[in-house]
Amino acid sequence: MILELLNKRKKLAVIGLGYVGLPIALEFAKKISVIGFDINEKRVNLMKQHIDPSNELEAKDFDGADIHFTSDIEELREASFFIVAVPTPVDKHNVPDLKPVLSASATIGKVLKKGDYVVFESTVYPGCTEDDCLPVMEQLSGLKMITDFKVGYSPERINPGDKEHTITKIKKVVSGCDEESLDVIAKTYEIIVTAGTHRASCIKVAEAAKIIENTQRDLNIALMNELSRIFDLMGINTYEVLAAAGTKWNFLKFYPGLVGGHCIGVDPYYLTYKSLELGYNPEVILAGRRINDDMGAHVARKLVQQLIKLNKQVTLTKVLVVGATFKENVSDIRNSKVVDVIEELKRYSVQTEVTDPLADAEEFLHEYGITLRKDFGTDYDAVVVAVNHDQFSTLSDEFFKGILKPDGIVVDVKGDLRHKIKNFTYWSL
């Protein structure tokens, strides 16, 4: 398989060309022949023009890539090695939504042939690849795993907005359904991953490894968020405390914040779902989720309290929320917890405006029913700096004097402005 891929006698296909799939596809396309498949024809047409719909890659990243973008399932028949990189979200009740990954499994099942390999990268609970996805492929193809085709799991580790820890530089966890598949899958990824691979003992171990990476981060951030609420009651700044504690060599440097996006704020629910299904109540993980999911509303409630302390009539106040994406320096708005801040402010009848230079205004309106301003207004009672894009790094007292009332409030969620704001009421997590 490896030599045939390198000699371009066989092709590799990536199913799902979002922030995970497209970088993988383009990296492989520097060395082998790749089919990039996505069901969204509009996105496919953009990629054919060397435009990344996720705004993570530049046009030059497409240069020299041996890749064919398509939304036609029939063209997938040319591939012999499939990588699935579709989203795995949760629904409004935080229950795993397997529709995208099962749909991808069905797509592959319709074109699968003897000798093919299928590797899933989408984050799932342990057992999903073999218990949920495999039966779909076997039923539609009429083939059997190991006897006719091989299956593996290799969790994605792409961090949106991170230009340092890119796919080639991060050790890749790989797994397979038998020893032969493990070897082939590892060597396939080693075509592009210079950091090497870690061979997990089985598919479930690899699935579990992925899901606890983000669960661990979620819990550590939850601890920081809880500490920030305690320290706020004590009248001390959380970031000053963390700076002092961080001088100890083994202190883990995590910070409070809004935990959104499609990884840290979602993945733990896949683990807790499976745990509850097996009869165990995961108390610590769910406690962390409750804390983090409440932080947007907490920021809004704290601001309303500050407005009341200044004797402002809340329903007549005007607030600007700066930043609306799920994290700094990315355009992705999926599962943005800034929306929780906005919605909670609206529950108090606060007049709320929102601006973000990176977010797509049309997409934001469609997803959340919220209109984005193109610029900053004036005469605000408060400004909430919710997402610290690089464009906002120069914000200072002088800037806020131009848009805030003299008795205005600056809410600095990430604490980056704590040494810059001198003339306004200031609060941060």
C-alpha positions as CSV (number, residue, x, y, z in Angstrom):
1,M,0.0,0.0,0.0
2,I,2.7,2.5,1.0
3,L,4.8,2.1,-2.2
4,E,1.7,2.2,-4.3
5,L,0.6,5.5,-2.7
6,L,4.1,7.0,-3.1
7,N,4.2,5.8,-6.7
8,K,0.7,7.3,-7.2
9,R,-0.7,4.0,-8.4
10,K,-3.2,4.3,-5.6
11,K,-4.9,7.4,-4.1
12,L,-5.8,8.6,-0.7
13,A,-9.1,10.3,0.0
14,V,-10.0,12.7,2.8
15,I,-13.7,12.8,3.7
16,G,-14.6,16.2,5.2
17,L,-12.6,19.2,4.4
18,G,-13.0,21.5,7.4
19,Y,-10.3,22.8,9.7
20,V,-9.0,19.3,10.2
21,G,-9.5,17.6,6.9
22,L,-8.2,20.2,4.5
23,P,-4.7,20.6,6.1
24,I,-4.3,16.8,6.2
25,A,-5.4,16.5,2.6
26,L,-3.0,19.2,1.4
27,E,-0.1,17.9,3.4
28,F,-0.5,14.4,1.9
29,A,-1.0,16.0,-1.6
30,K,2.6,17.2,-1.4
31,K,3.7,13.6,-1.5
32,I,0.9,11.4,-3.0
33,S,-2.2,11.7,-5.1
34,V,-5.3,12.9,-3.0
35,I,-9.0,13.1,-3.5
36,G,-10.5,15.8,-1.2
37,F,-14.2,15.1,-0.7
38,D,-16.9,17.3,1.0
39,I,-20.6,17.2,0.7
40,N,-20.8,21.0,0.6
41,E,-20.4,21.9,-3.1
42,K,-19.9,25.6,-2.3
43,R,-16.9,24.8,-0.1
44,V,-15.5,22.5,-2.7
45,N,-15.7,25.3,-5.4
46,L,-13.9,27.6,-3.1
47,M,-11.1,25.1,-2.5
48,K,-10.7,24.6,-6.2
49,Q,-9.9,28.3,-6.3
50,H,-7.3,27.8,-3.5
51,I,-9.5,29.4,-0.9
52,D,-9.8,27.8,2.5
53,P,-13.4,28.3,3.7
54,S,-12.2,28.0,7.3
55,N,-9.7,30.9,6.8
56,E,-6.9,28.9,8.3
57,L,-4.7,28.3,5.2
58,E,-3.4,30.7,2.6
59,A,-3.6,30.3,-1.2
60,K,0.1,29.4,-1.3
61,D,-0.6,26.3,0.8
62,F,-2.5,24.8,-2.2
63,D,0.5,25.3,-4.5
64,G,1.9,22.1,-6.0
65,A,-0.6,19.9,-4.3
66,D,-1.7,16.8,-6.3
67,I,-5.3,17.0,-5.1
68,H,-8.7,16.8,-6.8
69,F,-11.6,18.4,-4.9
70,T,-15.0,16.9,-5.4
71,S,-18.5,16.4,-4.0
72,D,-19.2,13.5,-6.3
73,I,-19.2,10.2,-4.4
74,E,-18.5,8.2,-7.6
75,E,-15.0,9.8,-7.8
76,L,-14.2,8.2,-4.4
77,R,-14.1,4.8,-6.1
78,E,-10.6,5.7,-7.2
79,A,-9.3,5.8,-3.6
80,S,-7.8,2.9,-1.7
81,F,-7.1,4.7,1.6
82,F,-9.8,6.8,3.3
83,I,-9.4,9.3,6.1
84,V,-12.6,10.5,7.8
85,A,-12.4,14.0,9.3
86,V,-16.0,15.1,9.7
87,P,-17.4,17.1,12.7
88,T,-18.7,15.2,15.7
89,P,-20.9,17.8,17.5
90,V,-23.4,17.4,20.3
91,D,-27.1,18.4,20.1
92,K,-28.9,21.0,22.3
93,H,-29.1,18.4,25.1
94,N,-25.3,17.7,24.9
95,V,-25.9,14.3,23.4
96,P,-23.4,13.2,20.8
97,D,-24.6,13.8,17.2
98,L,-23.2,10.9,15.2
99,K,-25.0,11.8,12.0
100,P,-22.0,13.3,10.2
101,V,-19.6,10.4,11.0
102,L,-22.3,7.8,10.2
103,S,-23.1,9.6,6.9
104,A,-19.3,9.5,6.1
105,S,-19.3,5.8,6.9
106,A,-22.2,5.2,4.6
107,T,-20.5,7.2,1.8
108,I,-17.4,5.0,2.1
109,G,-19.4,1.9,2.4
110,K,-20.9,2.6,-1.0
111,V,-17.5,2.8,-2.7
112,L,-15.4,0.4,-0.5
113,K,-13.6,-2.5,-2.2
114,K,-11.3,-5.3,-1.1
115,G,-7.9,-4.2,0.1
116,D,-9.0,-0.7,1.1
117,Y,-8.1,1.1,4.4
118,V,-10.4,3.4,6.4
119,V,-9.1,5.6,9.2
120,F,-11.3,7.8,11.3
121,E,-9.9,11.0,12.8
122,S,-13.2,12.5,14.1
123,T,-13.4,12.7,17.9
124,V,-15.7,10.0,19.2
125,Y,-16.3,7.9,22.4
126,P,-14.3,4.7,22.8
127,G,-15.9,2.0,20.7
128,C,-17.7,4.2,18.2
129,T,-15.5,3.3,15.3
130,E,-16.0,-0.5,15.7
131,D,-19.5,-0.5,17.2
132,D,-21.2,2.3,15.2
133,C,-19.3,3.1,12.1
134,L,-18.0,-0.3,11.0
135,P,-21.5,-2.0,10.8
136,V,-22.6,0.8,8.4
137,M,-19.6,0.2,6.1
138,E,-19.9,-3.6,6.2
139,Q,-23.6,-3.5,5.5
140,L,-23.4,-1.2,2.5
141,S,-20.2,-2.7,1.0
142,G,-21.0,-6.4,1.7
143,L,-17.4,-6.7,2.9
144,K,-16.0,-7.7,6.2
145,M,-13.3,-6.0,8.3
146,I,-9.9,-7.7,8.4
147,T,-11.0,-10.3,5.8
148,D,-11.7,-7.7,3.1
149,F,-10.7,-4.3,4.3
150,K,-8.9,-2.7,7.3
151,V,-10.0,-0.1,9.7
152,G,-8.1,2.2,12.1
153,Y,-8.4,5.3,14.2
154,S,-5.9,8.2,14.4
155,P,-7.2,11.2,16.4
156,E,-6.8,14.7,14.9
157,R,-4.7,17.1,16.9
158,I,-5.1,20.3,14.9
159,N,-5.4,23.5,16.9
160,P,-7.2,26.3,15.0
161,G,-5.1,29.4,14.8
162,D,-1.9,27.7,15.9
163,K,0.8,28.1,13.3
164,E,3.4,26.4,15.4
165,H,1.9,23.0,16.3
166,T,1.0,21.9,12.8
167,I,0.2,18.4,11.6
168,T,3.7,17.4,10.6
169,K,5.2,18.6,13.9
170,I,2.8,16.7,16.3
171,K,3.3,13.0,17.1
172,K,0.4,11.1,15.6
173,V,-1.4,8.5,17.6
174,V,-2.4,5.6,15.3
175,S,-4.2,2.4,15.7
176,G,-5.5,-0.5,13.6
177,C,-7.8,-3.5,13.6
178,D,-4.8,-5.9,13.5
179,E,-1.0,-5.8,13.4
180,E,-0.8,-5.5,9.7
181,S,-3.2,-2.5,9.5
182,L,-1.5,-0.8,12.4
183,D,1.8,-1.0,10.5
184,V,0.3,0.2,7.2
185,I,-1.6,3.1,8.9
186,A,1.5,4.2,10.9
187,K,3.7,4.2,7.8
188,T,1.1,6.0,5.8
189,Y,1.0,8.9,8.3
190,E,4.8,8.8,8.5
191,I,4.8,10.0,4.9
192,I,3.9,13.4,6.2
193,V,4.4,13.5,10.0
194,T,8.0,14.1,10.7
195,A,7.4,14.0,14.5
196,G,6.6,10.3,14.1
197,T,3.8,8.1,15.3
198,H,2.7,6.5,18.5
199,R,1.2,3.0,17.9
200,A,-1.8,2.5,20.3
201,S,-2.5,-1.1,21.2
202,C,-6.1,-1.0,19.8
203,I,-8.6,1.4,18.3
204,K,-10.5,2.0,21.6
205,V,-7.3,3.1,23.3
206,A,-6.6,5.6,20.5
207,E,-10.2,6.9,20.7
208,A,-9.9,7.2,24.5
209,A,-6.6,9.0,24.3
210,K,-8.1,11.7,22.1
211,I,-11.1,12.3,24.2
212,I,-9.2,12.7,27.5
213,E,-6.8,15.2,25.9
214,N,-9.6,17.7,25.7
215,T,-11.3,16.5,28.9
216,Q,-8.2,17.2,30.8
217,R,-7.9,20.7,29.5
218,D,-11.6,21.3,30.1
219,L,-11.3,20.3,33.8
220,N,-8.2,22.4,34.3
221,I,-9.9,25.5,32.8
222,A,-13.0,24.7,34.9
223,L,-10.8,24.9,38.0
224,M,-9.4,28.2,36.9
225,N,-12.9,29.5,36.2
226,E,-14.1,28.4,39.7
227,L,-11.1,30.0,41.3
228,S,-11.8,33.2,39.4
229,R,-15.2,33.4,40.9
230,I,-13.9,32.7,44.4
231,F,-11.1,35.3,44.1
232,D,-13.6,37.9,42.7
233,L,-15.6,37.5,45.9
234,M,-12.3,38.1,47.8
235,G,-11.6,41.2,45.8
236,I,-8.3,40.0,44.3
237,N,-7.3,39.6,40.6
238,T,-7.1,36.0,39.4
239,Y,-4.4,36.8,36.9
240,E,-2.2,38.3,39.5
241,V,-2.7,35.2,41.6
242,L,-1.8,32.9,38.7
243,A,1.3,35.0,37.9
244,A,2.5,34.5,41.5
245,A,1.7,30.8,41.7
246,G,3.2,30.3,38.2
247,T,6.7,31.0,39.6
248,K,6.7,27.4,41.1
249,W,8.4,25.0,38.7
250,N,5.5,22.5,38.6
251,F,2.5,24.8,38.6
252,L,0.3,24.1,35.6
253,K,-0.4,27.3,33.7
254,F,-4.1,27.3,32.8
255,Y,-6.3,30.4,32.7
256,P,-10.0,31.2,33.1
257,G,-12.1,31.9,30.1
258,L,-15.0,31.1,27.9
259,V,-14.7,27.4,26.8
260,G,-16.4,27.1,23.4
261,G,-15.5,25.7,20.0
262,H,-15.8,22.2,18.7
263,C,-13.2,20.4,20.9
264,I,-12.8,21.3,24.5
265,G,-16.4,22.4,25.0
266,V,-17.8,19.3,23.2
267,D,-15.6,16.3,23.4
268,P,-16.1,15.6,27.2
269,Y,-19.8,15.0,26.5
270,Y,-18.9,12.1,24.3
271,L,-17.0,10.5,27.2
272,T,-19.7,11.3,29.8
273,Y,-22.4,10.0,27.4
274,K,-20.7,6.6,27.1
275,S,-20.0,6.5,30.8
276,L,-23.6,7.1,31.7
277,E,-24.6,4.4,29.2
278,L,-22.4,2.0,31.0
279,G,-23.9,2.9,34.4
280,Y,-21.2,5.2,35.8
281,N,-22.0,8.8,36.7
282,P,-18.9,10.9,35.8
283,E,-19.2,13.5,38.5
284,V,-15.9,15.4,38.1
285,I,-16.1,15.7,34.4
286,L,-19.7,16.9,34.4
287,A,-19.0,19.3,37.2
288,G,-16.3,20.9,35.1
289,R,-18.7,21.1,32.2
290,R,-21.3,22.8,34.3
291,I,-18.8,25.4,35.5
292,N,-17.5,26.1,32.0
293,D,-20.9,26.2,30.3
294,D,-22.1,28.8,32.8
295,M,-19.2,31.2,32.4
296,G,-20.7,33.3,29.6
297,A,-23.9,33.9,31.6
298,H,-21.6,34.7,34.7
299,V,-19.8,37.4,32.8
300,A,-23.1,39.0,31.8
301,R,-24.5,38.8,35.3
302,K,-21.4,40.4,36.8
303,L,-21.6,43.2,34.3
304,V,-25.3,43.9,35.2
305,Q,-24.3,44.0,38.8
306,Q,-21.6,46.6,38.0
307,L,-24.1,48.7,36.1
308,I,-26.5,48.6,39.0
309,K,-23.7,49.7,41.4
310,L,-23.2,52.7,39.2
311,N,-26.9,53.6,39.6
312,K,-27.6,53.0,35.9
313,Q,-31.0,51.9,34.8
314,V,-30.1,48.5,33.2
315,T,-32.8,48.5,30.6
316,L,-31.5,51.9,29.3
317,T,-27.9,50.9,29.1
318,K,-26.0,50.1,25.9
319,V,-23.2,47.6,25.8
320,L,-20.7,46.7,23.1
321,V,-19.3,43.1,22.9
322,V,-16.0,43.0,21.2
323,G,-15.2,39.6,19.6
324,A,-17.6,36.9,18.7
325,T,-15.6,33.9,17.5
326,F,-15.0,30.9,19.7
327,K,-11.3,31.8,20.3
328,E,-8.8,34.5,19.4
329,N,-7.4,34.9,15.8
330,V,-9.8,32.5,14.2
331,S,-13.0,33.1,12.2
332,D,-14.8,30.0,13.4
333,I,-18.0,30.9,15.2
334,R,-19.2,27.3,16.0
335,N,-20.2,26.9,19.6
336,S,-19.0,30.4,20.5
337,K,-19.6,31.0,24.2
338,V,-19.6,34.8,23.5
339,V,-23.2,34.1,22.4
340,D,-24.0,33.1,26.0
341,V,-22.8,36.5,27.2
342,I,-24.9,38.3,24.6
343,E,-28.1,36.2,25.3
344,E,-27.8,36.7,29.0
345,L,-27.4,40.5,28.6
346,K,-30.5,40.5,26.4
347,R,-32.4,38.6,29.2
348,Y,-31.8,41.7,31.4
349,S,-33.0,43.9,28.5
350,V,-29.6,45.4,28.0
351,Q,-29.2,47.0,24.5
352,T,-26.4,44.9,23.1
353,E,-24.2,45.5,20.0
354,V,-21.6,43.1,18.8
355,T,-18.5,43.5,16.5
356,D,-15.8,41.1,15.3
357,P,-13.5,41.8,12.3
358,L,-12.9,38.0,11.7
359,A,-16.4,36.6,12.0
360,D,-18.6,36.3,8.9
361,A,-21.6,38.6,9.6
362,E,-24.0,36.7,7.4
363,E,-23.0,33.3,8.9
364,F,-23.3,34.7,12.4
365,L,-26.8,36.1,11.7
366,H,-27.8,32.8,10.2
367,E,-26.4,30.7,13.1
368,Y,-27.4,32.9,16.1
369,G,-29.8,35.5,14.8
370,I,-27.4,38.2,16.0
371,T,-26.3,41.1,13.7
372,L,-22.7,42.1,13.8
373,R,-21.6,45.7,13.6
374,K,-18.8,46.5,11.1
375,D,-17.2,49.1,13.4
376,F,-17.3,50.5,16.9
377,G,-20.2,52.8,17.9
378,T,-20.1,55.4,20.7
379,D,-21.7,56.4,23.9
380,Y,-21.6,52.9,25.4
381,D,-22.2,52.2,29.1
382,A,-19.9,49.2,29.0
383,V,-17.6,47.3,26.6
384,V,-17.0,43.6,27.0
385,V,-13.7,42.5,25.4
386,A,-14.7,38.8,24.9
387,V,-12.2,37.6,22.4
388,N,-8.6,38.9,22.2
389,H,-7.8,39.0,18.5
390,D,-4.5,40.5,17.7
391,Q,-6.3,43.5,16.2
392,F,-7.4,44.4,19.8
393,S,-3.9,44.2,21.3
394,T,-3.5,48.0,21.2
395,L,-6.8,48.8,23.0
396,S,-6.1,51.3,25.8
397,D,-7.7,54.0,27.9
398,E,-7.5,56.4,25.0
399,F,-9.5,54.0,22.8
400,F,-12.2,53.5,25.4
401,K,-12.5,57.3,26.0
402,G,-13.7,57.5,22.4
403,I,-16.5,55.0,22.7
404,L,-17.4,54.8,26.4
405,K,-19.3,57.2,28.6
406,P,-17.1,58.8,31.3
407,D,-18.5,56.4,34.0
408,G,-18.2,53.4,31.6
409,I,-17.2,49.9,32.4
410,V,-14.5,47.7,30.7
411,V,-15.0,43.9,31.1
412,D,-11.8,42.2,30.0
413,V,-12.6,38.5,29.9
414,K,-9.0,37.3,29.4
415,G,-7.4,39.9,31.6
416,D,-5.0,41.2,28.9
417,L,-5.9,44.9,29.6
418,R,-5.5,44.9,33.4
419,H,-2.5,47.2,33.4
420,K,-3.9,49.5,30.7
421,I,-7.2,50.6,32.1
422,K,-6.9,53.5,34.6
423,N,-9.9,55.8,34.0
424,F,-12.8,53.3,33.9
425,T,-14.4,50.7,36.1
426,Y,-12.5,47.5,35.2
427,W,-13.3,43.9,35.7
428,S,-11.9,40.6,34.4
429,L,-12.3,36.9,35.2
